[in-house]
Amino acid sequence: MGKGAGSVSIIGGTDGPTSIFIVGKGDREKLTTRIQNYFRKLKRNRLKKRITVNSHTLEEVVQLLKREYGAVEVSQQSFHYQEQRKCLKASLVMRHRPDLLGELMDLKPPEGEDVEALKTFCGQIQEREKMAAEIAENIFPLDFHIYEIRCPKNCMMRIGVETVWQVLDGSFSGDKKTMKELKKLFKKIYLYYGVTARDIKNEAERYKELLAILCL
């Protein structure tokens, strides 16, 4: 190729799809992103085939956590519970009842690196969380619980369960090897929660969330 010409990268082979990317010298970072996205798409399509009808209720998930993994519910008076509940409620209000937040719903981060503008933005986010937290239960109900699974070597998994809006999430702590195992365990728990035939057919939110968890 002559000076300034692009380079050619080929992905795939005889047993799978092949993609050819032609890029200039200044596009290497973009090429890397495109390659990563390509393999993410392959992985996503492969995982879709693993998803079958296997639906359980959140109540059944909680019973599994207690029965199989010795999970214990975190006190609803604890600081961690209160903080998680506040963040979750703000997120759910924004998704399901944005009208309750008024002008604080559509906050936009400031452009550039203006410190004062960033401080103002963070303050507005905190104000929005506070407003959401203070919405009465009869207007926006929440039934949130956190279950803790403790492991050897000071590692831990926390599973958040919200039954009104049907939310299941998880967080982990521990060393790199342990985190990898806990991530596998969370995928197993989420697969148990599963999806219905209707979820799969309509690619419902529950289906999309399961696929996203499996792609981690």
C-alpha positions in Angstrom: 0.0 0.0 0.0 1.2 3.5 -0.6 1.9 6.1 2.0 -1.2 7.1 3.9 -3.1 4.0 2.8 -5.2 2.1 5.2 -4.6 -1.3 6.8 -6.8 -4.4 6.5 -8.0 -6.5 9.4 -9.8 -9.8 9.0 -12.0 -11.4 11.7 -13.4 -14.9 11.5 -12.5 -18.0 9.5 -13.8 -21.0 7.7 -16.1 -22.1 10.5 -17.7 -18.8 11.2 -18.6 -15.3 9.9 -15.8 -13.2 8.4 -15.6 -9.4 8.6 -13.1 -7.2 6.9 -12.3 -3.7 8.2 -10.2 -1.2 6.2 -9.0 1.7 8.3 -6.5 4.5 8.1 -3.6 5.0 10.6 -5.6 7.4 12.7 -8.5 4.9 13.2 -6.8 2.2 15.2 -8.7 3.0 18.4 -12.0 3.0 16.5 -11.0 -0.4 14.9 -10.4 -1.8 18.3 -13.8 -0.7 19.5 -15.4 -2.2 16.4 -13.6 -5.5 16.9 -14.7 -5.6 20.5 -18.3 -4.8 19.5 -18.2 -7.6 16.9 -17.2 -10.2 19.4 -19.7 -8.9 21.9 -22.4 -9.4 19.3 -21.2 -12.9 18.6 -21.3 -13.7 22.3 -24.7 -12.2 22.7 -26.2 -14.2 19.8 -24.7 -17.4 21.2 -26.1 -16.7 24.7 -29.6 -16.0 23.2 -29.7 -19.7 22.3 -29.1 -20.7 25.9 -32.1 -18.9 27.2 -35.1 -21.2 27.5 -38.4 -21.0 29.3 -37.6 -21.4 33.0 -39.6 -18.9 35.1 -39.7 -18.6 38.9 -41.1 -15.9 41.1 -38.9 -13.6 43.2 -40.4 -15.3 46.3 -39.1 -18.6 45.0 -35.7 -17.0 44.3 -35.5 -15.8 48.0 -36.3 -19.4 49.2 -33.5 -20.7 46.9 -31.1 -18.1 48.4 -31.9 -19.2 51.9 -32.1 -22.9 51.2 -29.1 -23.4 49.0 -26.7 -20.6 50.0 -27.6 -19.8 53.6 -28.6 -16.2 52.7 -29.6 -13.9 55.6 -31.7 -10.8 55.2 -29.9 -7.5 55.9 -31.5 -5.3 58.6 -33.7 -2.6 57.0 -32.3 -0.2 59.6 -28.7 -0.5 58.4 -26.9 2.3 56.6 -26.2 0.1 53.5 -29.9 -0.9 53.2 -31.1 2.7 53.5 -28.7 3.9 50.9 -29.5 1.1 48.4 -33.2 1.7 48.9 -32.9 5.4 48.3 -30.9 4.9 45.0 -33.3 2.1 43.8 -36.4 4.2 44.5 -35.0 7.2 42.6 -34.2 4.9 39.7 -37.6 3.3 39.6 -39.5 6.6 40.0 -37.5 8.0 37.0 -38.4 4.9 35.0 -42.1 4.5 35.9 -43.3 7.8 37.3 -41.0 10.6 36.0 -43.9 13.1 36.4 -43.4 12.9 40.2 -39.9 14.5 39.9 -40.9 17.7 37.9 -37.9 19.7 36.6 -35.4 17.5 38.4 -36.3 14.6 36.0 -34.3 15.9 33.1 -30.9 16.8 34.6 -28.0 17.1 32.1 -24.4 16.9 33.2 -22.4 20.1 32.4 -20.0 20.2 29.5 -16.3 20.7 30.2 -14.6 20.5 33.6 -16.2 23.5 35.4 -15.9 22.4 39.1 -18.7 24.7 40.3 -21.0 23.4 37.6 -20.2 19.8 38.5 -20.9 20.5 42.2 -24.3 22.0 41.3 -25.1 19.0 39.1 -24.2 16.6 42.0 -26.3 18.6 44.3 -29.3 18.4 42.0 -28.9 14.6 41.8 -28.9 14.4 45.6 -32.0 16.6 45.7 -33.7 14.3 43.1 -32.9 11.2 45.2 -34.2 12.9 48.3 -37.4 13.9 46.5 -38.0 10.4 45.3 -37.3 8.9 48.7 -39.9 11.2 50.3 -42.7 10.1 47.9 -45.4 8.5 49.9 -45.8 4.7 49.8 -49.4 4.9 48.7 -48.3 6.9 45.6 -45.2 4.9 44.8 -44.9 1.6 46.8 -41.7 -0.3 47.3 -41.0 -3.7 48.9 -37.3 -3.9 48.9 -35.1 -6.5 50.7 -31.4 -7.3 50.7 -30.0 -10.8 51.2 -26.4 -11.5 52.1 -24.4 -14.6 51.2 -21.1 -14.8 53.1 -18.2 -16.9 51.8 -14.8 -17.9 53.2 -11.9 -15.5 53.0 -14.0 -12.4 53.8 -15.9 -12.4 50.5 -19.6 -11.6 50.2 -22.5 -11.3 47.8 -25.6 -9.1 48.3 -28.8 -9.8 46.4 -31.4 -7.0 46.2 -35.0 -8.1 45.7 -37.9 -5.7 45.0 -41.2 -7.4 44.6 -43.6 -4.6 43.5 -41.6 -3.6 40.4 -39.9 -7.0 40.0 -36.2 -6.1 40.4 -33.4 -8.6 41.1 -29.8 -7.3 41.3 -26.5 -8.2 42.9 -23.2 -6.9 44.2 -20.0 -8.7 45.2 -16.8 -8.1 47.2 -13.6 -10.2 47.4 -10.4 -10.9 45.6 -10.2 -11.3 41.8 -10.6 -15.1 41.8 -13.5 -15.0 44.3 -15.3 -12.2 42.3 -15.2 -14.4 39.2 -16.8 -17.3 41.1 -19.5 -15.0 42.7 -20.3 -13.6 39.2 -20.9 -17.2 38.0 -23.1 -17.8 41.0 -25.2 -14.6 40.3 -25.7 -15.7 36.7 -26.9 -19.1 38.0 -29.3 -17.4 40.4 -30.6 -15.1 37.6 -31.1 -18.1 35.3 -33.2 -19.7 38.0 -35.3 -16.5 38.1 -35.5 -17.0 34.4 -38.0 -15.9 31.8 -41.4 -17.0 30.4 -42.2 -17.9 26.8 -43.9 -14.5 26.5 -40.8 -12.7 27.7 -38.7 -14.5 25.1 -41.2 -13.9 22.3 -41.6 -10.2 23.0 -38.0 -9.7 24.2 -39.4 -8.1 27.3 -37.4 -6.2 29.9 -36.9 -9.3 32.0 -35.5 -11.1 29.0 -33.2 -8.2 28.2 -31.9 -8.1 31.8 -31.2 -11.8 31.8 -29.3 -11.5 28.6 -27.3 -8.6 29.9 -26.4 -10.5 33.1 -25.2 -13.5 31.0 -23.0 -11.2 28.9 -21.1 -10.0 31.9 
